[in-house]
Amino acid sequence: MEKKADTGINFFQRYLTVWVFLCMATGVLLGHFAPAASQFLARFEYARVSIPMAALIWVMIYPMMLKVDFNSIRNVKKNPKGLFVTWVVNWLIKPFTMFGIASLFFFVLFKGFITPELATEYLAGAVLLGAAPCTAMVFVWSTLTKGNPAYTVVQVATNDLIILIAFVPIVKFLLGVSKVSVPFDTLILSVVLFVVIPLAAGILTRIIVSRSQGIEYFENVFIHKFDSVTTIGLLLTLILIFMGQSEVILKNPLHIVLIAVPLTLQTFLIFFIAYVACKLLKLPHDIAAPAGMIGASNFFELAVAVAVALFGTTSPAALATTVGVLTEVPVMLTLVKIANKTSHRFSNT
């Protein structure tokens, strides 16, 4: 029975990209033909955070948090180079490369398709994404690349602290927006929901199961009961996201493609900067992969919330941040494949 289950999981994950696109299409169709369902789910929101989506993201993150123990977290300080890479790439490189790449495409290469006014707002949305590195979803990408769970937690936690200080000044500097209104309730709620609660739940579960059944049972049996949970949570999250954005996608197909081009190039660039830096610093793959993922991915809840607060729900800036959400999963899955295929080039120690 165990072999059959493993085969099913491997088959499912082997064709994960296919399942992703099927779920994206399902979400768009449901949102278009059954808008009442989308409107109903949209009612369950607090501080601009969708509660159903938060629950699904929690489902994705919890299995990884089961692998974290406090001893591993304490050991992170013995090898801080991965943290330095994360901080430098996320805050000294990413926002500025995003500004440069987006400006080049929107104002120069795509000027025949986009008016200067639209280009300005699309740039604003791109910068909001660039100044908001990933928090929650990086746990999923880390899991898929067999990343070090304890190290990933510390990378995300320190990233969240830096966001509190650096996000507003960077956005103000790059956009010249004098009054950037950051919804701190969204930021703090996201940190609590996507880091604090699942981490506490994972550690508590580890303690309870290890004491009652033994650490060997926990490591070799209990954790593997959740092997497919992260993938299922990811696919259900995609359906929910695309249900909510179906009309945006159907009404703006060309502009969505135009916005997606610089965002995709930026994602690959940032990933490889961090990933190669970790390779040059001789860091193990289970640190290098999450370091690349956290900068490449985006804290889209924060970016969308700020775009809506600054420019309005139907604004081009909000559309640009939404495209960031739409392109994220397919692009990140590609980077996961690249990271997994190149893992042999890294040290395992």
N, C-alpha and C positions, 0 to 999 in steps of 0.2 A: 504493500500500500504506500509506503514511504517513497519508493522509487517512482511510482506513478505520479504522486503529488509533485515530486521534484521535476519530473519530465514535463508536467503541465506548466509549472512555473517557468521552466527554462524556455519552453515553446512560447509562452506568453511574453516573456521579456525579449526573446529573440526577435519578435516582430512588433516590438513596442512602438516603433515609428508608425507602422500601419494602424495600430490601435489608436494612436494619438490623433492622426488625421481623421479617422472614422468618428472619434469623439468630438473633434472640432466641427465636423460636418453635421453631426447629430445635434450639437448645441445650436448651430445656426438655424437648422430646420425647425427645431423646437421653439426657438425664440421667435421665428417668423410666423409659423403656423399655429403656435399656441402661446401667444404673448401674455395671456392671463397667468400662466405658470410663472413666467419671469417676473411679472408685476407682483405676484404674491410673495415670491422669495425676496424681492427687493424691499418688502416691508420689514423684514427682519434684519435691521441694520442699526448699529450703534457707533457713534463717533466715526461715521463714514466707513466702518468695517462691516462687511457682510458676515452675519453670524453663521449661516450655513457654510459659507466658504471657509470661515475660520475653523469650523468643526472638521471639515475635510482636510484642511492643511494640518490640523492637529493630528488627524489620523495618519497622515504621511510622515509626520515628524516623530511621533511616539516610538515606533520601532527602533529608530536610531538612538533615541535617548535611553533605551534599555541597555545599550552597550556602554554607557558612560558611568564611570565611578569616580569618586573624589580623588582617589590616588592618581588616576590618569590625568585629571585636571591639574593637580599640583605639579606633575612632571613636565607640564608644558613649558614652565620657566627654564628648564634645562636646555631647551632648544627654541629660543625665541625668534630665530631668523624668519620662520614662516609668517609670524605675526608682523614683522617689519615689512615683509614683501606685501602683505595684505594692506597695511596702512598706507604705504607709499603709493601703491598702484591705485587704490580706491580714492585717495584724497589729494594726491599731488599730480596724478597723471590723468585718471579717467574723466573728470569733469571737463578738463581742458581739451583733451582729444575729441570728446563728444562735441564740444562747441566748434572746434575746427572742422571736423568731418561733416557735421550737419550744415554748417555755413557753406562749405564748398558745394555740397549737393543742392541745397535749397536755393542758394543765391546765384550759383554759377552754372552747374551742370544741368539743373532742372528749371532754369529760369524761363524756358519756353512753355513750361507746363504750370508753373506756380507764380502767382503774382507776388510782388515784394511784401505786401501786407500779410498774405498767407505764409510766406517764407519766414517772416519774423515770428509769427505765432508757432509755427511748426518747430522753429529753432528753440523757442521757449520751452515747449514740451520736451524736446530732446534733452535740453540742459537739465530740466527737472529730473529726468531719468538718470542722466549721467552723475548727478549729485546725490543720488540715492542708491547706493550699492545694496545688494541683496541681504535679506535676513532669513525669512522663513524657508523659502524654496531651496536655499543652498544646502539645507539638510537632506533634501531629496537627491540633489546632484551628488552630494558627498557619499550618500548611501550607494548610489548606482556606480560610483567609481571606487568603492571600498575604502573611502576616506577614513582617517582617524577620527572617531566620534568625539572624543574629549577635546582634541585640538580644534575641531570644527566649532564646537560650542564656544570655546574661548575666542576664536576668530569672530564669530557672530556677535558675542556679547560685547567685545571691545569696539566692534564696528558700530553697534547701537549707541554706545556712549559717545563716540566721535560724531555721529549724526546729530546728536543734540547740540553740539558746539559748532560744527563746521558747515552744516547744510545751508543755513540762512546766509552767512557771509559769502559763500561760494556762489549761490544763486544771485545774490545782489550784485556781486562783482561782474559776473558773466553777462547778466541780462540788463544791468542798470536799473533794476526794479527797486525803487526806494522803500516800498512797503510790502515785503514778502510776509504773508500771513501763514505761518506754519501751524497746522492743527495739532497741537501737542497732545491732545486727547487721543487722536488717531495714532500718533507715534508711540505714546506710552502704552496704550491698549494693545497695539501690535506686538510690542516687546514682551508684555506680560503673557499674551495669548500664545505667541509663537516661540518663545524661549523659556520664560520662567515656569509656566504651568506644565508644559510637556517634559521639561528637564526634571522638575520636582516629581512628577508622576513616574518618570522612568527610574529615577534613583530610588524612590519609595518602593516601586515594584521589585527592583533588584534586591533590596534589603529584605523584603517580606518573603519572596520566593526562595532566596538563597538560604535564609534562616530555616524555612520550613522543609525545603527539598534538597538543599545543598547547592554549592556554587557550581559543581559539575553539571547538575541537572539544568541549572539556569543557563549556563553557557552553551551546552551541547543540545539541549532539547527545547527549553522554554522560548528562547529568543527566536528559534527557527519556525515557531508557530506563526510568526508575523512576517515571514519572508515576502509574501505577496501583497501585504496590506498597503505598503507604500505605493506600489504601482497602481493598485485599485483606487486609492485615494487620489492619485495624480489624474487618472482618467476621468473620475467623477468631477474633479475640480475643473477640468477642461470643459466638460459639458456645461457646467454652471457659468463659467466665464463667457463662453461663446453664446449661450442663451441670452445673456445680458447685453451682448454687443452685436447681436445679429443684424439689427437694422443699420447700425453704423457701417458694418462690413458691406452690406448689400447696396447701400446708397453711395459709398465712396470707394469703389474698388480700385480705380486708378491711383488715387491719392494715397490709399493704404499701401500700395506697392511702392510708390515713390518714397514714402516715409520709411518703409521697412528697409530699403536699401542701405542708407547710412547707418541705421540702427544695427543692422546685421553685421556690417563691416566693423563697426565699433566694438561689437560683442566679441568677434574673433580676435581683433587687435588686442583688447585688454586681457583676454584669456591667455594669449600667447606671451604677452609681456610678463605676466605673473608666473606662468608655467615655466617659461625658459629661465626666468630669474631664479626660481627654485631649483632648477636643474643645475645652473651655474654655481649655486650655493651648496650643491650636493645634498639637498634635502630629500627625504624619502618620498615616494609617490603618494603615500596616504596623507601627506601634508601638502604636497605640490598641487594635487588635483583640486582639493577644496579651495586652496588659495587662488587658483585660477578661476574657479566657479563663482566665488563670492563677488569678485569685481565684475565679471562678465554678466552676471545676472543683475536684476534690479529690484529695488523695494517699491514695487509698482503701486501698492496701496497708498504709500506716502506721496509718490509722484502724481498720481491721479487726483488725490484729495487736494493737493496744493494747486494743481492746474485748474480744478473746478473752482476753488476758492478765489484764485486770482483772476481767471479769465471767463469763468462761466461753464455750465455743464455742456453746452453745445458748441463751445469754442474750438477753433483749430488746434490750440495748445492741448486741450483735453483729448482731442482726437489723436494727437501725436503720442501722448502718454498711453492711450488705449492700444495703439498699434504696438507699443513696447510690450504690452501684455500679450497680444496676439502672436507676436513673433518669438517670444521668449522660449516657450517649450520646445518647438521644433529645432530651433538653433542650439539650445542647451543640450538637447539629446544628441545632436551632432558632435558637440564638444565632449560629451560623455564618452561617445564612441572613440573619438581621437585620444582622449586620456587613457582609456582602457587598452587601446592598441599600442600605446607607447609606454605603458607602465614598465616594461622590461628595460627601458633606458635609464631608469632611476634606481638608486640604492634602496634596499628594503630595510635598512637599519636606521 
